Amino acid sequence: MADWHTTVTPPALARLLATARLPEPATSRRPAYRTLAGQIRLLVTEGRLPVGARLPAERELASALELSRTTVATAYETLRGDGYLLSRRGAGSWTALPEGAPPPSDALHPVPPDEQGSTLDLGVAALPAPQPWLGQAAARAVELLPHYAAGHGHYPTGVPVLREAVARRYTERGLPTTPDQILITTGAMGGLHLVQRVLIGRGDRVAVEAPSYAHTLQALRLTGARLVPVPYALPQSRAGEQLWDLEEWQRVLRGAAPRVAYVIPDFHNPTGTLIGEEQRRELLAAARAAGSVVLVDETTAELGWGVPESTPLPRPMAALDRSAQVVTVGSAGKLLWGGLRIGWVRAAPALVRRLATERVYSDVGTPVLDQLIAAELLDEPLRAVRSHQLARLRATAHAFAAALPEHLPGWSFPMPPGGLALWVSTDGLSGAALAQAGERAGIRIASGNRFGSDGAFEHHIRLPLTVPAATVPAAVERLAAMAARAAAGGRLGSADDAQPLAV
């Protein structure tokens, strides 16, 4: 039975239903109960409505949707008959999957090794390891390992040599940092989870960019945080440049007083946006006035493949902070290799000690060998590794820029200055439906609604720049053929699906 923390409120379900775009009906409009049942079924199969989520009572949902209770009751009964809803008297109704049905796929998770030969992965944005540098660093790390093996191997704040390397890199980027300001974590998500656990309580408001990184949005939801989305400003004249909408940020920070503001100012995921220092200062000033902690995600900060080497990059946001209100999370996974599982938190020493104390209850430390490999890569090889990885991303970006207009001329995207992906508008085609159709055609696609806090960005997809450039033309041809089928109405193939309800 669904747990208390998976209950979906009527307003939340109404917002999700408004984004559940079903294909045009082949015949006359279907009854409203079939439309409602089809939308809930779509949300479950796409993974946007978790399996085991408790749905609102019939009367409450009917009121929120301005429908009759009979319509909602009949929709629920239809879902029960199809195996997508379970109910028990006195306990309510919760979502399910029919017996034998596969669980909803998540394009943001890697394709299993046994499926890689038959599946084109356009979902996960992660680079292969940089060779030969990774192998060389691993060999040197193995030589150093016996020195560490004499002890217990638990380093709650991280191996000193890696803390020093990370602190040195921050200093090189214009943010003087000492090792006692660094906590090494098991991947950036480990760092984000730890910070969230310490700083955010159930019911606390968290302001987030819209769109934002899908996994962090989901992690925040699981903490019980209330997300407050802040859209970007309309694209500016310079090559579609995107900026923070500072008036909206100031309104949200002043009115909602969020506990935390979560931002990705450096080559944002998924848009690739780079925010300048002036806007960073203004957002920090607004957050300071509101008493909000600014949680800065720098996992993509080294990925400026579209920025000339002679052009100075903005300094990290913490370099502009004089009140210790900025907490920064970084990662070796995006530039070096995700398989290392190395992340870090940069914060005031007192908070680093508090985080280290908290982590021992769930994670006593990050693997020592991985830390030694990362420390080696962050030293002398870093410049060569970075040049190699940025060249990969740049080549793939140019390949997509050539192939997408040729095969999908209605789709559009701003060419970002860096990052791991292109944020593509699909000319009105449902990204969620396209992703579902892709699952059947052997193509994994990350639909745009995964990157919104409230089901927004339905008509977007994220395309990773981490696939080889040589594979892009054929990949876009397959994508175009699949999009044509989806646009013709072949998305879901259910005769009972109809137009979305006006909710």
C-alpha positions as CSV (number, residue, x, y, z in Angstrom):
1,M,0.0,0.0,0.0
2,A,1.2,3.5,-0.7
3,D,3.1,5.3,2.1
4,W,2.1,8.6,3.5
5,H,4.9,10.4,1.7
6,T,3.6,9.3,-1.7
7,T,0.2,10.9,-1.4
8,V,-0.7,13.2,-4.3
9,T,-2.8,16.2,-3.4
10,P,-5.7,17.3,-5.7
11,P,-3.9,20.5,-6.9
12,A,-0.7,18.6,-7.6
13,L,-2.5,15.9,-9.6
14,A,-4.5,18.6,-11.5
15,R,-1.2,20.3,-12.5
16,L,0.2,16.9,-13.7
17,L,-3.0,16.2,-15.7
18,A,-2.7,19.5,-17.5
19,T,0.6,18.3,-18.9
20,A,-0.5,14.8,-19.9
21,R,-1.0,15.4,-23.7
22,L,-2.8,12.6,-25.4
23,P,-3.0,12.1,-29.2
24,E,-5.9,13.4,-31.2
25,P,-8.8,10.9,-31.2
26,A,-9.3,8.9,-34.3
27,T,-13.1,9.3,-34.0
28,S,-15.4,11.5,-32.1
29,R,-14.5,12.9,-28.7
30,R,-14.4,10.3,-26.0
31,P,-16.3,10.6,-22.7
32,A,-14.5,12.7,-20.0
33,Y,-13.9,9.7,-17.8
34,R,-12.0,7.9,-20.5
35,T,-9.9,11.0,-21.0
36,L,-9.1,11.3,-17.3
37,A,-8.3,7.6,-17.1
38,G,-6.0,7.9,-20.2
39,Q,-4.2,10.8,-18.7
40,I,-3.5,9.1,-15.4
41,R,-2.5,5.9,-17.2
42,L,0.0,8.0,-19.3
43,L,1.4,9.7,-16.2
44,V,2.0,6.3,-14.6
45,T,3.6,4.6,-17.7
46,E,5.9,7.6,-18.2
47,G,7.0,7.5,-14.6
48,R,5.8,11.1,-13.8
49,L,3.2,9.7,-11.4
50,P,5.0,7.1,-9.2
51,V,3.7,3.6,-8.9
52,G,2.3,3.3,-5.4
53,A,1.2,7.0,-5.2
54,R,-2.0,7.5,-3.3
55,L,-4.5,9.4,-5.4
56,P,-7.0,11.9,-4.0
57,A,-10.5,10.8,-3.0
58,E,-13.1,11.0,-5.8
59,R,-14.9,13.9,-4.3
60,E,-11.7,16.0,-3.7
61,L,-10.4,15.4,-7.3
62,A,-13.8,16.1,-8.8
63,S,-13.8,19.4,-7.0
64,A,-10.2,20.3,-8.1
65,L,-11.0,19.4,-11.8
66,E,-14.5,20.9,-11.8
67,L,-15.9,17.5,-12.9
68,S,-18.7,15.4,-11.6
69,R,-17.9,12.9,-8.9
70,T,-19.4,10.2,-11.3
71,T,-16.8,11.1,-13.9
72,V,-13.9,10.6,-11.5
73,A,-15.4,7.5,-10.0
74,T,-15.9,5.9,-13.4
75,A,-12.3,6.9,-14.4
76,Y,-11.0,5.2,-11.3
77,E,-13.1,2.1,-12.0
78,T,-11.7,2.0,-15.5
79,L,-8.1,2.2,-14.2
80,R,-8.8,-0.5,-11.7
81,G,-10.1,-2.7,-14.5
82,D,-7.0,-2.1,-16.5
83,G,-4.7,-2.8,-13.6
84,Y,-3.4,0.8,-13.1
85,L,-5.2,1.4,-9.8
86,L,-5.6,-0.6,-6.6
87,S,-8.1,0.3,-4.0
88,R,-9.1,-0.9,-0.5
89,R,-12.1,0.3,1.5
90,G,-11.0,2.8,4.1
91,A,-7.5,3.0,2.7
92,G,-8.0,4.8,-0.6
93,S,-6.6,4.2,-4.1
94,W,-3.1,4.1,-5.3
95,T,-1.4,3.7,-8.7
96,A,-0.1,0.4,-9.9
97,L,1.0,-1.4,-13.0
98,P,-0.8,-4.3,-14.6
99,E,0.6,-7.7,-13.8
100,G,3.6,-8.5,-16.0
101,A,4.0,-4.9,-17.3
102,P,7.5,-3.5,-17.3
103,P,8.2,-0.7,-14.9
104,P,8.3,2.8,-16.4
105,S,11.6,3.5,-18.0
106,D,13.8,6.4,-17.1
107,A,15.9,7.8,-20.0
108,L,18.0,9.6,-17.5
109,H,19.4,6.2,-16.3
110,P,22.0,4.4,-18.4
111,V,21.0,1.7,-20.8
112,P,21.9,-1.7,-19.3
113,P,25.0,-3.2,-20.9
114,D,23.0,-6.1,-22.5
115,E,20.7,-3.6,-24.3
116,Q,23.4,-1.2,-25.7
117,G,23.7,-3.0,-29.0
118,S,20.0,-2.5,-29.8
119,T,19.2,0.8,-28.1
120,L,20.3,4.3,-29.1
121,D,20.9,6.2,-25.9
122,L,20.0,9.9,-26.2
123,G,19.0,10.1,-22.6
124,V,22.1,10.0,-20.4
125,A,24.5,13.0,-20.7
126,A,27.8,11.5,-19.6
127,L,31.2,11.4,-21.3
128,P,33.3,8.3,-21.7
129,A,36.5,8.2,-19.7
130,P,39.5,10.2,-21.1
131,Q,42.1,7.8,-22.2
132,P,45.1,7.3,-21.8
133,W,45.0,9.7,-18.9
134,L,42.5,7.7,-16.7
135,G,44.5,4.5,-17.1
136,Q,47.8,6.3,-16.3
137,A,46.2,8.0,-13.2
138,A,44.8,4.7,-12.0
139,A,48.2,3.1,-12.3
140,R,49.8,5.8,-10.2
141,A,47.0,5.6,-7.7
142,V,47.5,1.9,-7.2
143,E,51.1,2.6,-6.4
144,L,50.1,5.0,-3.7
145,L,47.3,2.8,-2.2
146,P,49.5,0.7,0.1
147,H,50.3,3.9,2.1
148,Y,46.6,4.3,2.8
149,A,45.8,0.6,3.2
150,A,47.5,0.4,6.6
151,G,44.6,2.2,8.2
152,H,40.9,1.7,8.3
153,G,40.3,3.6,5.1
154,H,37.4,5.8,6.4
155,Y,37.9,9.5,5.6
156,P,34.6,11.3,6.4
157,T,35.9,14.6,4.9
158,G,37.9,13.0,2.2
159,V,41.5,11.9,1.5
160,P,43.7,15.0,2.2
161,V,45.5,14.9,-1.2
162,L,42.2,15.2,-3.0
163,R,40.8,17.9,-0.7
164,E,44.0,19.9,-1.5
165,A,43.6,19.3,-5.3
166,V,40.0,20.5,-5.2
167,A,40.9,23.5,-3.1
168,R,43.8,24.4,-5.5
169,R,41.4,24.2,-8.5
170,Y,39.0,26.6,-6.9
171,T,41.8,29.0,-6.1
172,E,42.9,28.8,-9.8
173,R,39.3,29.7,-10.8
174,G,39.4,32.9,-8.7
175,L,38.0,31.6,-5.4
176,P,40.7,31.2,-2.7
177,T,39.9,28.0,-0.9
178,T,41.6,25.9,1.8
179,P,41.2,22.1,2.3
180,D,39.1,22.6,5.4
181,Q,36.4,24.1,3.2
182,I,36.2,20.9,1.1
183,L,34.2,17.7,1.9
184,I,34.7,14.9,-0.6
185,T,31.4,13.0,-1.3
186,T,30.4,9.9,-3.2
187,G,29.4,11.7,-6.4
188,A,27.8,15.1,-6.7
189,M,24.4,13.6,-5.9
190,G,25.8,12.3,-2.7
191,G,26.9,15.8,-1.9
192,L,23.5,17.3,-2.8
193,H,21.6,14.7,-0.8
194,L,23.8,15.4,2.2
195,V,23.4,19.2,2.0
196,Q,19.6,18.8,1.5
197,R,19.4,16.5,4.6
198,V,21.2,19.1,6.8
199,L,19.7,22.3,5.4
200,I,16.2,21.5,4.2
201,G,13.3,20.2,6.3
202,R,10.0,18.7,5.2
203,G,7.7,21.5,4.0
204,D,10.6,24.0,3.5
205,R,10.4,26.0,0.3
206,V,13.2,25.7,-2.2
207,A,13.4,28.1,-5.2
208,V,14.6,26.4,-8.4
209,E,15.3,27.4,-11.9
210,A,12.8,26.3,-14.5
211,P,14.0,24.1,-16.1
212,S,16.5,22.5,-13.8
213,Y,18.4,19.3,-13.3
214,A,15.9,16.4,-13.2
215,H,17.6,14.2,-10.6
216,T,18.0,17.1,-8.1
217,L,14.3,18.1,-8.5
218,Q,13.3,14.6,-7.7
219,A,15.6,14.4,-4.7
220,L,14.2,17.6,-3.4
221,R,10.6,16.3,-3.8
222,L,11.6,13.2,-1.8
223,T,12.8,15.4,1.1
224,G,9.3,16.8,1.3
225,A,10.5,20.3,0.1
226,R,8.0,22.6,-1.7
227,L,9.5,23.6,-5.0
228,V,9.0,27.2,-6.2
229,P,10.0,27.4,-9.9
230,V,11.5,30.6,-11.3
231,P,11.6,30.7,-15.2
232,Y,14.4,32.2,-17.2
233,A,13.9,35.5,-18.8
234,L,12.9,35.5,-22.5
235,P,16.0,35.0,-24.7
236,Q,18.0,38.1,-25.4
237,S,19.1,39.4,-28.7
238,R,22.6,38.0,-28.6
239,A,22.3,34.5,-30.2
240,G,19.4,33.6,-28.1
241,E,21.3,34.2,-24.8
242,Q,19.3,33.3,-21.7
243,L,19.5,35.2,-18.5
244,W,18.0,34.8,-15.0
245,D,14.8,36.8,-14.7
246,L,16.0,38.8,-11.7
247,E,12.7,40.6,-11.1
248,E,11.0,37.2,-10.7
249,W,13.8,35.9,-8.5
250,Q,13.5,39.0,-6.3
251,R,9.7,38.5,-6.1
252,V,10.0,34.9,-5.2
253,L,12.8,35.4,-2.7
254,R,10.9,38.3,-1.1
255,G,7.5,36.7,-1.1
256,A,8.2,33.0,-0.6
257,A,11.3,33.4,1.6
258,P,12.6,30.0,0.5
259,R,15.0,28.2,2.8
260,V,17.3,27.5,-0.2
261,A,17.7,28.7,-3.7
262,Y,19.2,26.0,-6.0
263,V,20.9,27.3,-9.1
264,I,23.2,26.1,-11.9
265,P,24.9,29.2,-13.2
266,D,27.8,27.6,-15.1
267,F,26.7,25.8,-18.3
268,H,23.3,24.9,-16.9
269,N,21.8,21.4,-17.2
270,P,19.8,21.2,-19.4
271,T,20.1,24.5,-21.3
272,G,23.9,25.2,-21.2
273,T,23.3,28.7,-20.0
274,L,26.2,30.7,-18.5
275,I,25.3,33.4,-16.1
276,G,27.5,36.5,-15.9
277,E,29.0,37.9,-12.7
278,E,26.6,40.9,-12.5
279,Q,23.5,38.7,-12.4
280,R,25.2,36.5,-9.8
281,R,25.8,39.4,-7.6
282,E,22.2,40.6,-7.9
283,L,20.8,37.2,-7.0
284,L,23.1,36.9,-4.1
285,A,22.0,40.3,-2.8
286,A,18.3,39.3,-3.1
287,A,18.9,35.9,-1.4
288,R,20.8,37.6,1.4
289,A,17.9,40.0,2.1
290,A,15.5,37.0,2.2
291,G,17.8,35.0,4.5
292,S,18.0,32.2,1.9
293,V,21.0,29.8,1.5
294,V,22.2,29.7,-2.2
295,L,23.0,26.1,-3.2
296,V,25.2,26.3,-6.3
297,D,25.5,23.2,-8.5
298,E,28.9,23.4,-10.3
299,T,29.0,19.9,-11.7
300,T,29.2,21.4,-15.3
301,A,31.4,24.4,-14.5
302,E,34.4,23.1,-16.4
303,L,32.5,22.4,-19.7
304,G,32.8,25.7,-21.6
305,W,33.4,24.1,-25.0
306,G,32.0,27.1,-26.8
307,V,34.0,29.8,-24.9
308,P,37.3,30.9,-26.5
309,E,40.3,30.1,-24.2
310,S,41.2,33.8,-24.2
311,T,37.8,34.7,-22.7
312,P,37.7,34.8,-18.9
313,L,34.9,32.9,-17.3
314,P,32.8,34.3,-14.5
315,R,34.2,33.6,-11.1
316,P,32.4,31.0,-8.9
317,M,29.4,32.4,-7.1
318,A,31.1,31.8,-3.7
319,A,33.8,34.2,-4.8
320,L,31.2,37.0,-4.8
321,D,29.8,36.0,-1.4
322,R,30.9,37.8,1.8
323,S,28.4,36.3,4.2
324,A,29.0,32.5,3.8
325,Q,25.5,32.0,2.4
326,V,26.7,30.1,-0.6
327,V,27.2,26.3,-0.5
328,T,28.7,24.8,-3.6
329,V,28.6,21.2,-4.9
330,G,31.0,20.1,-7.6
331,S,31.9,16.9,-9.4
332,A,34.7,15.1,-11.2
333,G,32.1,13.0,-13.0
334,K,31.2,15.3,-15.8
335,L,34.7,16.3,-16.9
336,L,36.7,13.3,-15.8
337,W,34.5,10.2,-15.6
338,G,31.3,9.3,-13.9
339,G,32.5,5.9,-13.0
340,L,34.9,7.5,-10.4
341,R,31.9,8.6,-8.3
342,I,33.7,11.6,-6.9
343,G,31.9,14.8,-5.8
344,W,32.5,17.5,-3.3
345,V,31.0,20.2,-1.2
346,R,32.6,23.6,-0.7
347,A,31.3,25.5,2.3
348,A,32.4,27.3,5.5
349,P,34.6,25.0,7.7
350,A,32.0,24.8,10.4
351,L,29.4,23.5,7.9
352,V,31.9,21.0,6.4
353,R,32.4,19.6,9.9
354,R,28.7,19.4,10.5
355,L,28.2,17.6,7.1
356,A,31.0,15.2,7.9
357,T,29.3,14.3,11.2
358,E,26.0,13.8,9.5
359,R,27.3,11.6,6.7
360,V,28.7,8.9,8.9
361,Y,25.2,7.6,9.6
362,S,24.7,6.7,6.0
363,D,28.1,6.9,4.2
364,V,31.3,6.7,6.2
365,G,33.4,7.9,3.3
366,T,34.1,7.8,-0.5
367,P,36.3,4.9,-1.9
368,V,40.0,5.8,-1.3
369,L,41.2,4.4,-4.7
370,D,38.7,6.6,-6.6
371,Q,39.8,9.6,-4.6
372,L,43.5,9.0,-5.4
373,I,42.7,8.6,-9.1
374,A,40.7,11.9,-9.1
375,A,43.6,13.6,-7.3
376,E,46.0,12.5,-10.0
377,L,43.7,13.7,-12.8
378,L,43.2,17.1,-11.2
379,D,46.9,17.6,-11.1
380,E,49.2,17.8,-14.1
381,P,46.9,16.0,-16.7
382,L,44.0,18.3,-16.1
383,R,44.7,20.8,-18.9
384,A,45.1,18.0,-21.5
385,V,42.0,16.1,-20.2
386,R,39.9,19.2,-20.3
387,S,41.0,20.0,-23.9
388,H,40.2,16.4,-25.0
389,Q,36.7,16.3,-23.4
390,L,35.7,19.8,-24.6
391,A,36.8,18.9,-28.2
392,R,34.4,15.9,-28.0
393,L,31.5,18.0,-26.8
394,R,32.2,20.7,-29.4
395,A,32.3,18.3,-32.3
396,T,29.0,16.7,-31.3
397,A,27.3,20.1,-30.8
398,H,28.4,21.1,-34.3
399,A,27.2,17.8,-35.7
400,F,23.7,18.3,-34.1
401,A,23.6,21.9,-35.4
402,A,24.1,20.6,-38.9
403,A,21.8,17.6,-38.8
404,L,18.8,18.9,-36.8
405,P,17.8,21.7,-39.2
406,E,18.1,19.3,-42.2
407,H,15.9,16.6,-40.8
408,L,13.7,18.4,-38.3
409,P,13.5,22.0,-39.6
410,G,10.6,22.9,-37.2
411,W,12.6,22.1,-34.1
412,S,14.7,24.8,-32.6
413,F,17.4,25.3,-30.0
414,P,19.9,28.0,-28.8
415,M,23.5,27.0,-29.3
416,P,24.9,27.2,-25.8
417,P,28.4,28.2,-24.8
418,G,29.0,24.9,-23.0
419,G,27.4,22.1,-21.0
420,L,26.5,18.5,-21.8
421,A,23.3,18.9,-23.9
422,L,21.1,20.9,-26.3
423,W,17.7,22.0,-25.0
424,V,15.5,21.4,-28.0
425,S,12.0,22.7,-28.7
426,T,10.0,20.1,-30.6
427,D,7.6,22.4,-32.5
428,G,4.6,21.4,-30.4
429,L,5.2,17.7,-30.4
430,S,4.9,16.1,-26.9
431,G,8.3,15.3,-25.6
432,A,6.8,12.7,-23.2
433,A,5.0,11.0,-26.1
434,L,8.1,11.1,-28.2
435,A,10.1,9.5,-25.4
436,Q,7.5,6.8,-25.0
437,A,7.5,6.1,-28.7
438,G,11.2,6.0,-28.6
439,E,11.2,3.2,-26.0
440,R,9.3,1.1,-28.6
441,A,11.7,2.1,-31.4
442,G,14.9,1.5,-29.4
443,I,15.8,5.1,-28.8
444,R,16.1,6.6,-25.3
445,I,15.0,10.2,-25.1
446,A,14.9,12.5,-22.0
447,S,11.6,14.4,-22.3
448,G,11.5,18.0,-21.2
449,N,8.9,17.6,-18.5
450,R,11.5,15.7,-16.4
451,F,13.3,19.0,-16.0
452,G,10.4,21.0,-14.8
453,S,9.2,21.1,-11.2
454,D,5.5,21.0,-12.2
455,G,5.3,19.0,-15.4
456,A,6.2,22.0,-17.6
457,F,8.4,21.9,-20.8
458,E,6.2,19.3,-22.4
459,H,7.3,20.4,-25.9
460,H,11.1,20.0,-25.2
461,I,13.6,17.2,-25.1
462,R,17.2,17.2,-24.0
463,L,19.8,15.9,-26.5
464,P,23.2,14.9,-25.0
465,L,26.4,16.1,-26.5
466,T,28.2,13.0,-25.2
467,V,27.4,10.7,-28.1
468,P,30.2,10.4,-30.7
469,A,29.9,13.1,-33.4
470,A,30.1,10.5,-36.1
471,T,26.9,8.9,-34.9
472,V,24.9,12.1,-34.9
473,P,23.6,12.1,-38.6
474,A,22.2,8.6,-38.4
475,A,20.8,9.2,-34.9
476,V,18.9,12.4,-36.1
477,E,17.5,10.5,-39.1
478,R,16.1,7.9,-36.8
479,L,14.8,10.6,-34.5
480,A,13.1,12.4,-37.4
481,A,11.4,9.2,-38.6
482,M,10.1,8.5,-35.1
483,A,8.9,12.1,-34.7
484,A,7.0,11.9,-38.0
485,R,5.2,8.8,-36.8
486,A,4.4,10.4,-33.4
487,A,3.1,13.6,-35.1
488,A,0.8,11.4,-37.3
489,G,-0.8,10.1,-34.1
490,G,1.1,6.9,-33.5
491,R,2.3,7.9,-30.1
492,L,0.3,5.7,-27.8
493,G,-2.0,3.7,-29.9
494,S,-5.0,3.5,-27.5
495,A,-8.4,3.9,-29.0
496,D,-9.7,5.2,-25.6
497,D,-7.3,8.2,-25.4
498,A,-8.7,11.6,-26.2
499,Q,-8.1,15.3,-25.8
500,P,-6.7,16.4,-22.4
501,L,-9.1,17.8,-19.9
502,A,-9.1,21.6,-19.3
503,V,-7.8,21.5,-15.7
